[in-house]
Amino acid sequence: MKLRLLTIALCSVVFLTGAAARKKTPTPVSDRQQWAELCYRIAAPVLENMSKGELQKNMQLELSPTWDGRDKRVAYMETFGRLMAGISPWLALPDDDTEEGRMRKQLREWAVAAYKNAVDPKSPDFLLWETNSSQRLVDAAYLAESFLRAPEATWNLLDDVTRKRYVEQFQRLKIVRPAYNNWLLFRGLIETFLMSIGEDADQYALTVAVNKINEWYLSDGWYSDGPEFALDYYNAYVIHPMYVEMLEVLNKHKFWTPISLELGIKRMQRFNVFMERLISPEGTYPAFGRSVVYRMGAFQTLAMAAWKYGLPEGLTNGQVRSALTAVMNNMFKVEGNFNESGFLQLGFAGHQPDLSNYYTNNGSLYMTSLVFMPLGLPADHPFWTDPAQQWTSQKAWSGQPFPIDGHHSLRSK
């Protein structure tokens, strides 16, 4: 508890007072330190409470003003699943005696206990597995994703009873009928995880998911979210990352897919070029489309590439890290992102409940944690050590040379 309170106090200085406060700090705060402290600030209230079986008791739920009446307890699965999908790579780093290492170790210990409580019917934090709500499919997929991304810090640390319970709950989700859009990936990712651990996977569901997503590829790095195109950030929130992760496992297990993993990554990297260019010279980005309250989740694809696949040609570690840090600082220095107990509140930058869609609660907002995947790289990785550089829009709007951009189809294998 003392560690958590100290860290949250440090985070407040870094993120709530902005650049002016940082200038007064005798020792410059590194980008990595800022990321780690914010990640801890977001994660600690969730994991500390859930490790004790007290998340559902202590988390103040906030529902969209247009809430559709679904079982509000789904919020706890959203909170935990989305958080762990983003922070599990960081928790997989080895322990060390640094301040960051102590925060990471604490979160990992809490997370293991929370994973157990999530599927223990006797725990007050048993999640909403046994319900008619189809929403459970979505956030069970993020739990499966956390296992796929960093098994050494998640799945491999669980006892046999807990692992068996997850398999049973995932298998029961076969009765949930997914919507005819990005939801096919939620079903597909759960089946992919089951395949990865040698359990029975629904091959028809896998085939439908990988084929339909490929059929919905438009061009130039963009997928349609179902039969019709919607201009929002769902290519980043769900489509590119989950599709690439499915292709990775399915290709490894010799399961036929309509495109190769290499092509899936190339499409994501093309999309990453757009995402980097959407970051303004000041370090902001456009708030358009549904689910903008997912905040930094809009940059999941950039984060995932930096962590696992490398950045696309033309983008450097220094410029991407600097751009994302600037956005992070601008977003989280605004008052109102957190409530008095440290949980996220509805909004894009601050507390803006009216921006929420009918399906949104404050558990949904932990999608912002998906940006933290680069923390899974060691502190001496070039992503963290390369000098800061200007990003594309800074160069463009200050009269400097910057790369031209052009169309890339990427339809063929």
VOVOLO-960959 format. One record per residue (C-alpha): x, y, z. Coordinates in steps of 0.25 Angstrom, whole numbers, plus 5000, padded with zeros to 4 digits. Example, Ala and Ser with C-alpha at 12.3 -4.5 7.8 and 13.67 -1.06 7.14 Angstrom:
BEGIN
504949825031505549965029
***
This chain:
BEGIN
500050005000501150105003501850074990500550094983500250234990501650274988501650244973500250304971500850434977502050434967501050404956500250524960501450614959501850564945500550554939499550654945500550774946501050764932502350814926502550934936502650834948503650754940504550874938504650894953505050744955506550744958506750604951506050594937504950494937505150394926504050354916504150214922503950264936502750344932502150224925502350124936501850224947500550244939500450094936500550064951499550174954498550124945498749974949498949984964497550014969496949904960497949794963498149824978496649814980496449694971497549614978496849624991495449594985495049744987494949804973493449784972493249844986494149964984494150004969493150114967492450084954492150194944491150164933490950234920489750334921489150254910489450114916488650004909488249934922489149814921489649754933490649854939491449744946492149724932492949844935493849764944494249674933494549784924495349854934496249734937496349674923496649804916497649844927498449714926498449704911499249834911500249814923500549674923501849694914502349784925502049684936502849584928504149654930505149594941505149654955506149754958506449854970506049984963504750064967504150014953504549874957503849874970502549934964502549824953502749714963501649764972500649774960501049634956500749574970499449644970499149604956499349454959498449464971497349544962497449434951497049334961495949414967495349434954494949294952494749244966493249234968493549254983494249384981493449514982494149554969493749434961493449504948492149504940492449374933491049314935490149414929489349424916490149554912490949544900491849644905492649544913493149484899493849624897494649624910494949484911495649504898496549604905496849514916497249404906498049514899498849544912499149394913499649394898500549524900501249484912501049344917502249344926501649454934500149404933499749264929501049194934500849254948499449204950499249074958498548954951497248974956497149124952497649084938496548974937495549074941495949174930495949064919494549024924494049164923494649184910493949064904492649104910492749234901492549154889491049174891491149324889490749374875491749484871491249604864491649614849492849704850494149714859493449624869493849504860495249524865494849514880494249374877495449344868496549394878495949304889495949184880497349224876497849224890497149084893497949034881499249094886499149014899498648884892497148894896496048864886495848984877494649014868495249004854494049054847494049184856495449204853495249184838494149284838494849394846496149394838495449384825494349494827495449594833496249574820495049594812494749724819496149774816495949904808497349944804498550034809498549974823497049984826496049884829494549904829493849864842492849774836492149794822492249944824493350044826493350124839494450234841494850214855495950144863495550004863496649964853497549994865496649954877496349814871496549774857498049784853498549734867497649614869497749574854499249574854499249504867498249394861499149384849500349364857499849244865499049184854500249184844501049124855500049014856499948994841498549034841498249094827497949244826497649334814498849424816500149404822500649454836501649544828500549604820499649634832500849704839501149784826499649834826499749874841501049944838500450024827499350064837500450104847500950204837499550274837499450264852500850334854500450444845499150464852499950514864499950674863501150754865500650784879500450634883498950624881498150544872496750554866495550504875494650444864493850314863493150234874493850194886494850304887494850294902495750174900496850284900498250234897497650094892497650174879499150144878499149994881499749964867500850054869501150004883501049854878501949884866503049954875502949834885502949714876503049734861503949864860503449994854503150014840504150064830504250214832503850224846504950234857504950194872505250334876504050394868503050294872503450294887503450444887502050454880501350354889501950414901501450554897500050504895500150434908500550554915499450644909498350544912498650514926499050644931497650684929496850684942495750574943496350454937496250384950495250384962495650394976495950254978496850244966495950174956495850234942494650324939493850334926494450434916495550454906496350554913495750584926494350544931493450554919492350454922491450504909492550444900492250304904491450214895490250124900491150004903492250084911492550084926493850124933494349984932494349994917495350104918496450014922496649994907497650114909498550014916498849944902499850064899500850004910501349884902502649954899502949944914503149794911504449834905505649844914506049984919507349984910506549954897506750054886505250094887505550154901507050194899507050254885507050404885505750474884505350524870504250604864503150524858502550544844501550654847502550734855503450734843502350764833501850884840503250944843503650944829504650824830504750714820503950594823503550464815502550474805501350374806500750284796499650174794499950034797498949924793499549804801498449714796499349594790500149494798
***
